Amino acid sequence: MQGGDNIFSDVSHPYPEISNESLMKRAPEIIIETRPGQKITDKQRKQIISEWNVFKRIPAVLSHKVHILTEE
C-alpha cells in the first residue's frame, strides 16, 4: 500500500486518542491497526478485524480493507 493520507494528520499529538465519532466522520477508506511486538494467529487476526464491524458505515469496513500489522 502506498500513496495514502493519514486522515488524522491535522492532529498535533503523535498518538492521539480517537473518538468513535471522529472516526465515523472522517470515514477512512483503509484502516491499518498496528500490534507491535505481538504474534497473532490467523484466528486472532480475524477476531480483531471482526471487532471493526461495529463501524459498518465506514468505507474501510464496508470494503473489507482493515489490516492488522505486527512486526512479522
C-alpha positions, 0 to 999 in steps of 0.5 A, spaced: 500 500 500 502 506 498 500 513 496 495 514 502 493 520 507 493 519 514 486 522 515 488 524 522 494 528 520 491 535 522 492 532 529 498 535 533 499 529 538 503 523 535 498 518 538 492 521 539 486 518 542 480 517 537 473 518 538 468 513 535 465 519 532 471 522 529 472 516 526 465 515 523 466 522 520 472 522 517 470 515 514 477 512 512 477 508 506 483 503 509 484 502 516 491 499 518 491 497 526 498 496 528 500 490 534 507 491 535 511 486 538 505 481 538 504 474 534 497 473 532 494 467 529 490 467 523 484 466 528 486 472 532 487 476 526 480 475 524 477 476 531 480 483 531 478 485 524 471 482 526 471 487 532 471 493 526 464 491 524 461 495 529 463 501 524 459 498 518 458 505 515 465 506 514 468 505 507 474 501 510 469 496 513 464 496 508 470 494 503 473 489 507 480 493 507 482 493 515 489 490 516 492 488 522 500 489 522 505 486 527 512 486 526 512 479 522 
